[in-house]
Amino acid sequence: MNVFHPVRVKGKLVARNEATGSFAPVGLIRDVQLRNAEANGEVLVFNSANGRVTRIAKSNVGSAAAPLKMSFLNVVEKRDPEVMFNNLERLTKMVGRGIQPSLVVTGMAGMGKTHIVKETLTDMGLIESKDFVHFKGRATAAGLFVTLYENSDKIIILDDCDSVFRDDDAVNILKGALDSYDTRKISYITSKPLKDEYGDPLPRHFEFTGRVIFISNISQSKLDEAIRSRSFVADISMNTEQMFLRMEQLIGKMENKIPMAAKKQALEIMKDLHSKYEGIDINLRSFIKAARICAMGFEDPTSLVAEQIITPE
């Protein structure tokens, strides 16, 4: 649990961690909560156990925080992004080698989670469609069962399939798929048998020997505990400082056709916009947009970049 104070930095309202002095990661605290706390002279208490943010009077900070242990978020906020992604690569390799049946990768959009996972598997000599498959979007319990059956010996990447975490039937299917037993049997008992892509009925149960990698933008605190306990987890959530550091670490590897001068200009423009405005999308996708604009030699690249990466209120 962390206590954040609303403060103004160059006119921008942000939440500062009372214990560490660092700022809250993007998306952790909603703007309306921050504005209300400032107006009422309150602080914001973030409970990492359930992901909730509560406004309380400053006079109650001592009584609210005294009995609490330090939150692991304090550690997360200071991690080197390069170390975070190196760890993600190692965990992906462990799933690729069959050491662990599943991995859950969470964190904000646009930071290259999917790219790292697929690149790591490919670098291991695994071939997409043959050794691993990639599915993106909504998934039902029935659709999940069919997918697991048709790819029962492969690595299955479920990308942004967050609907499975909210479906009790889907979660129960995953429990069977992710268990650490030597034999993992999955069942789906219904009055009408499910059918494969050719219209043939599927068995009501089968043995699953594959592995699953989940990639999601949802918070770790919102993951089903049964899924989390059966899997490795890699949280790629980063605050603004960490995200800019990550861009600096990758600037020489990204968009190789764009001159380095244009990429450096793009990064400086993003930092300047962040210091002046709210609602900046600070991620690798935004950086790529900014770099491409700067490479084209527009007279006013700052305004054009702002139009692309600032979310209207």
C-alpha positions as CSV (number, residue, x, y, z in Angstrom):
1,M,0.0,0.0,0.0
2,N,1.3,3.4,-1.0
3,V,0.4,7.0,-0.1
4,F,0.5,9.5,-3.0
5,H,0.2,13.3,-2.7
6,P,-1.2,15.4,-5.5
7,V,1.5,17.9,-6.6
8,R,2.0,20.3,-9.4
9,V,5.2,19.9,-11.5
10,K,5.6,22.6,-14.2
11,G,1.9,23.1,-13.9
12,K,1.0,19.5,-14.5
13,L,-0.9,17.7,-11.7
14,V,0.8,14.4,-10.8
15,A,0.8,11.9,-7.8
16,R,4.0,11.7,-5.9
17,N,4.8,8.7,-3.7
18,E,5.2,9.9,-0.1
19,A,7.8,7.2,0.8
20,T,10.0,7.2,-2.4
21,G,9.4,10.6,-4.0
22,S,8.7,8.9,-7.4
23,F,5.6,9.6,-9.4
24,A,2.7,7.2,-9.9
25,P,2.8,5.0,-13.0
26,V,0.6,6.1,-15.9
27,G,-2.9,4.7,-15.4
28,L,-2.5,3.9,-11.7
29,I,-4.5,6.8,-10.5
30,R,-7.3,8.4,-12.5
31,D,-7.2,12.1,-13.2
32,V,-10.5,12.8,-11.6
33,Q,-9.3,11.2,-8.3
34,L,-6.2,13.3,-8.4
35,R,-8.1,16.5,-9.1
36,N,-10.6,15.8,-6.3
37,A,-7.8,15.0,-3.8
38,E,-6.0,18.3,-4.6
39,A,-9.3,20.3,-4.3
40,N,-10.1,18.7,-0.9
41,G,-6.6,18.7,0.6
42,E,-6.5,14.9,0.6
43,V,-4.0,12.1,-0.3
44,L,-4.5,9.0,-2.3
45,V,-3.8,5.5,-0.9
46,F,-3.1,2.7,-3.4
47,N,-3.8,-0.8,-2.2
48,S,-1.6,-3.1,-4.3
49,A,-3.5,-6.2,-3.1
50,N,-6.7,-5.2,-4.8
51,G,-5.6,-2.4,-7.1
52,R,-8.0,0.1,-5.4
53,V,-7.2,3.8,-4.9
54,T,-8.8,5.6,-1.9
55,R,-8.9,9.3,-1.0
56,I,-8.3,10.1,2.7
57,A,-7.7,13.2,4.7
58,K,-4.0,14.1,5.2
59,S,-4.6,14.0,9.0
60,N,-5.4,10.3,8.7
61,V,-2.2,9.3,6.8
62,G,-0.3,8.3,9.9
63,S,-3.1,6.0,11.2
64,A,-3.7,4.5,7.8
65,A,-0.1,3.8,6.9
66,A,1.5,3.0,10.3
67,P,0.6,-0.7,10.5
68,L,1.4,-1.4,6.8
69,K,4.4,-3.1,5.4
70,M,6.3,-1.6,2.5
71,S,4.7,-2.3,-0.9
72,F,6.6,-4.2,-3.5
73,L,5.5,-1.4,-5.9
74,N,8.4,0.6,-4.4
75,V,10.8,-1.9,-5.8
76,V,8.9,-2.1,-9.2
77,E,9.1,1.6,-9.7
78,K,12.9,1.5,-9.5
79,R,13.6,-1.5,-11.8
80,D,15.8,-1.0,-14.9
81,P,13.5,-1.7,-17.9
82,E,16.3,-3.6,-19.6
83,V,16.4,-6.0,-16.7
84,M,12.7,-6.4,-16.8
85,F,12.7,-7.4,-20.5
86,N,15.7,-9.6,-20.1
87,N,13.8,-11.4,-17.4
88,L,10.8,-11.7,-19.7
89,E,13.0,-13.3,-22.3
90,R,14.4,-15.8,-19.8
91,L,11.0,-16.7,-18.5
92,T,9.7,-17.2,-22.1
93,K,12.7,-19.5,-22.8
94,M,11.7,-21.6,-19.7
95,V,8.2,-22.1,-21.1
96,G,9.7,-22.7,-24.6
97,R,11.9,-25.5,-23.1
98,G,9.0,-27.1,-21.2
99,I,10.3,-26.2,-17.8
100,Q,7.1,-24.3,-16.9
101,P,3.6,-24.9,-18.5
102,S,2.6,-21.2,-18.6
103,L,3.6,-17.6,-18.3
104,V,1.4,-14.5,-17.8
105,V,2.8,-11.3,-19.2
106,T,1.1,-8.1,-18.0
107,G,1.7,-4.4,-18.4
108,M,0.6,-1.4,-20.4
109,A,0.1,-1.5,-24.2
110,G,2.7,-0.5,-26.7
111,M,5.8,-1.6,-24.8
112,G,6.8,-4.6,-27.0
113,K,5.6,-7.5,-24.9
114,T,4.3,-9.6,-27.8
115,H,7.4,-8.8,-29.9
116,I,9.8,-10.0,-27.2
117,V,7.8,-13.2,-26.6
118,K,7.6,-14.2,-30.3
119,E,11.1,-13.1,-31.1
120,T,12.4,-15.2,-28.2
121,L,10.6,-18.3,-29.3
122,T,11.7,-17.8,-32.9
123,D,15.3,-17.3,-31.8
124,M,15.1,-20.7,-30.0
125,G,14.4,-22.3,-33.4
126,L,10.7,-22.6,-32.9
127,I,8.5,-22.0,-35.9
128,E,5.1,-20.2,-35.8
129,S,2.1,-22.3,-36.8
130,K,4.3,-25.5,-36.3
131,D,5.7,-25.1,-32.8
132,F,3.7,-22.2,-31.5
133,V,0.5,-20.4,-32.4
134,H,-0.6,-16.8,-31.7
135,F,-4.2,-15.9,-31.1
136,K,-5.4,-12.3,-30.4
137,G,-8.8,-11.0,-29.3
138,R,-11.9,-12.3,-27.5
139,A,-12.2,-15.9,-26.5
140,T,-15.1,-17.9,-25.1
141,A,-14.8,-21.0,-22.9
142,A,-15.9,-23.2,-25.9
143,G,-13.5,-21.5,-28.2
144,L,-10.7,-21.9,-25.7
145,F,-11.4,-25.7,-25.4
146,V,-11.3,-26.1,-29.2
147,T,-8.1,-24.0,-29.4
148,L,-6.4,-26.1,-26.7
149,Y,-7.5,-29.3,-28.4
150,E,-6.4,-28.4,-31.9
151,N,-3.0,-27.2,-30.6
152,S,-2.6,-29.7,-27.7
153,D,1.1,-30.2,-28.2
154,K,2.1,-26.6,-29.1
155,I,2.9,-23.3,-27.3
156,I,-0.3,-21.2,-27.4
157,I,0.1,-17.4,-27.1
158,L,-3.2,-15.9,-26.0
159,D,-2.8,-12.1,-26.7
160,D,-5.3,-9.7,-25.3
161,C,-7.8,-12.6,-24.7
162,D,-8.7,-11.0,-21.3
163,S,-12.3,-12.4,-21.6
164,V,-11.1,-15.8,-20.5
165,F,-10.1,-14.4,-17.1
166,R,-13.7,-13.3,-16.5
167,D,-15.4,-16.5,-17.5
168,D,-15.5,-19.2,-14.8
169,D,-15.8,-22.0,-17.3
170,A,-12.8,-20.8,-19.2
171,V,-10.8,-20.4,-16.0
172,N,-11.7,-24.0,-15.0
173,I,-10.5,-25.3,-18.4
174,L,-7.2,-23.4,-17.9
175,K,-6.7,-24.8,-14.5
176,G,-6.5,-28.3,-16.1
177,A,-4.2,-27.1,-18.9
178,L,-1.8,-25.3,-16.5
179,D,-1.5,-27.9,-13.7
180,S,2.0,-29.2,-13.0
181,Y,1.0,-32.8,-13.1
182,D,2.6,-35.2,-15.5
183,T,-0.7,-35.8,-17.2
184,R,-3.0,-32.8,-17.8
185,K,-6.5,-33.7,-18.8
186,I,-9.0,-31.1,-20.0
187,S,-12.8,-31.7,-20.0
188,Y,-15.7,-29.8,-21.4
189,I,-19.0,-31.7,-20.7
190,T,-22.1,-30.4,-22.6
191,S,-25.2,-31.9,-24.0
192,K,-24.1,-31.1,-27.6
193,P,-20.5,-32.0,-28.4
194,L,-18.2,-29.2,-29.7
195,K,-17.0,-29.4,-33.3
196,D,-13.7,-28.7,-34.9
197,E,-13.2,-26.4,-38.0
198,Y,-14.2,-29.3,-40.3
199,G,-17.5,-29.9,-38.4
200,D,-16.3,-33.1,-36.7
201,P,-17.3,-33.6,-33.1
202,L,-14.6,-33.2,-30.5
203,P,-14.0,-35.5,-27.6
204,R,-15.3,-34.3,-24.2
205,H,-11.9,-34.6,-22.7
206,F,-8.3,-34.9,-23.9
207,E,-4.7,-34.8,-22.7
208,F,-3.0,-31.4,-23.1
209,T,0.8,-31.5,-23.4
210,G,1.3,-28.0,-24.6
211,R,2.1,-24.7,-22.9
212,V,0.3,-21.3,-22.7
213,I,1.6,-17.8,-22.7
214,F,-0.9,-15.1,-21.8
215,I,-0.2,-11.5,-22.8
216,S,-2.5,-8.9,-21.3
217,N,-2.8,-5.2,-20.4
218,I,-4.8,-5.9,-17.2
219,S,-3.3,-5.4,-13.8
220,Q,-1.6,-8.4,-12.0
221,S,-4.0,-7.7,-9.1
222,K,-7.0,-8.6,-11.3
223,L,-5.7,-11.9,-12.5
224,D,-7.5,-15.0,-11.3
225,E,-5.5,-16.4,-8.4
226,A,-5.7,-20.0,-9.8
227,I,-4.1,-18.9,-13.0
228,R,-1.5,-16.8,-11.3
229,S,-0.5,-19.5,-8.9
230,R,0.0,-22.0,-11.7
231,S,2.1,-19.7,-13.9
232,F,5.3,-17.6,-14.0
233,V,4.4,-13.9,-14.1
234,A,6.2,-11.0,-15.7
235,D,4.8,-7.5,-15.1
236,I,6.1,-5.0,-17.5
237,S,4.4,-2.0,-15.9
238,M,6.5,1.1,-16.0
239,N,6.3,4.7,-14.8
240,T,7.1,7.6,-17.1
241,E,10.8,7.7,-16.1
242,Q,11.2,4.0,-16.8
243,M,9.4,4.3,-20.2
244,F,11.7,7.1,-21.4
245,L,14.7,5.1,-20.2
246,R,13.4,2.1,-22.2
247,M,13.2,4.2,-25.3
248,E,16.8,5.4,-24.8
249,Q,17.9,1.8,-24.5
250,L,16.2,0.8,-27.7
251,I,16.8,3.9,-29.8
252,G,19.6,2.3,-31.7
253,K,17.7,-0.9,-32.5
254,M,14.3,0.6,-33.5
255,E,13.3,1.9,-36.9
256,N,16.7,1.3,-38.5
257,K,15.8,3.2,-41.6
258,I,15.3,6.4,-39.7
259,P,18.4,8.6,-39.0
260,M,19.6,8.6,-35.4
261,A,19.2,12.4,-35.3
262,A,15.5,12.2,-36.1
263,K,15.0,9.5,-33.4
264,K,16.7,11.7,-30.8
265,Q,14.6,14.7,-31.9
266,A,11.5,12.6,-31.5
267,L,12.5,11.5,-28.0
268,E,13.2,15.1,-26.9
269,I,9.8,16.3,-28.4
270,M,8.0,13.6,-26.4
271,K,9.8,14.6,-23.2
272,D,8.9,18.3,-23.8
273,L,5.3,17.5,-24.5
274,H,5.1,15.4,-21.4
275,S,6.4,18.3,-19.3
276,K,3.7,20.6,-20.6
277,Y,0.5,18.5,-21.2
278,E,-1.6,15.8,-19.7
279,G,-2.8,12.7,-21.6
280,I,0.5,11.8,-23.4
281,D,0.7,8.3,-24.7
282,I,4.3,7.4,-23.7
283,N,5.1,4.0,-25.2
284,L,7.1,2.5,-28.0
285,R,4.3,2.9,-30.5
286,S,4.1,6.6,-29.8
287,F,7.9,6.9,-30.2
288,I,7.8,5.2,-33.6
289,K,5.1,7.6,-34.7
290,A,7.2,10.6,-33.5
291,A,10.4,9.3,-35.1
292,R,8.7,8.8,-38.5
293,I,7.3,12.3,-38.4
294,C,10.7,13.8,-37.5
295,A,12.3,11.9,-40.3
296,M,10.1,13.5,-42.9
297,G,11.4,17.0,-42.2
298,F,8.1,18.8,-41.3
299,E,8.5,22.5,-40.4
300,D,6.7,22.0,-37.1
301,P,7.1,18.4,-36.1
302,T,6.2,19.1,-32.5
303,S,2.7,20.1,-33.3
304,L,2.2,17.1,-35.5
305,V,3.7,14.7,-33.0
306,A,1.4,16.2,-30.3
307,E,-1.7,15.5,-32.5
308,Q,-0.6,11.8,-32.8
309,I,0.2,11.0,-29.2
310,I,-1.9,13.2,-27.0
311,T,-5.3,11.7,-26.0
312,P,-8.0,14.4,-26.0
313,E,-9.7,14.8,-22.6
